[in-house]
Amino acid sequence: MSISYECWAYKNGKPYKMLYVSASSKGEAEIFSWGKFIKLGIEPESVKCK
């Protein structure tokens, strides 16, 4: 079962950009969102999903 997660890319310790991903777990959502951010040309220092 997929759940929609709100994921934020962080730069300099602050929220930078946000997107939504569907995943079966929080860890999977963070992996998917890293890939999406990179495809968008965003290189975050970290990603947090909730």
N, C-alpha and C positions, 0 to 999 in steps of 0.2 A: 504494500500500500504506500503510495507516494503522498507526501505532505509538502505544502508550500512553505519555504523558508525565506526569510528576509536576511540577506547577506550584505555586510558592509566591508568595503576595502578600507584599510587604515594606512595613512601615511603620516609620518612624524608623530605617531601616537594619537592621531585624531581621525574621526570618520571622514572619508573622502568621497566615495561613491557607493551607491546602493543598488542592488538588483534582487530579483526573486528567482529562486530555483525550486524545482520539484525533486524531492529525493526521499528515500526510505529512512534516512537517519541524519542526524546533525553532522556527523563526520563526512558522510557522502555529500551532503549539501556544500560543505566547505571545499571539498575536492572539486565538485562541479563548478562552483563559483570562481575558484582560482582560474580554471580554464577559460571561463567566460570573460573575466576581467582581462586576462592576457590577450584574448582575441579582440577586445575593445581597445587595446593599446594602453591599458592601465596596469602598472606594475606595483601592486600593493606590498607593504611590508608585512601585513598580516590580514587575515580575513576572519570575521566572526559572524556566525549565523544564529538566528533565533526563530 
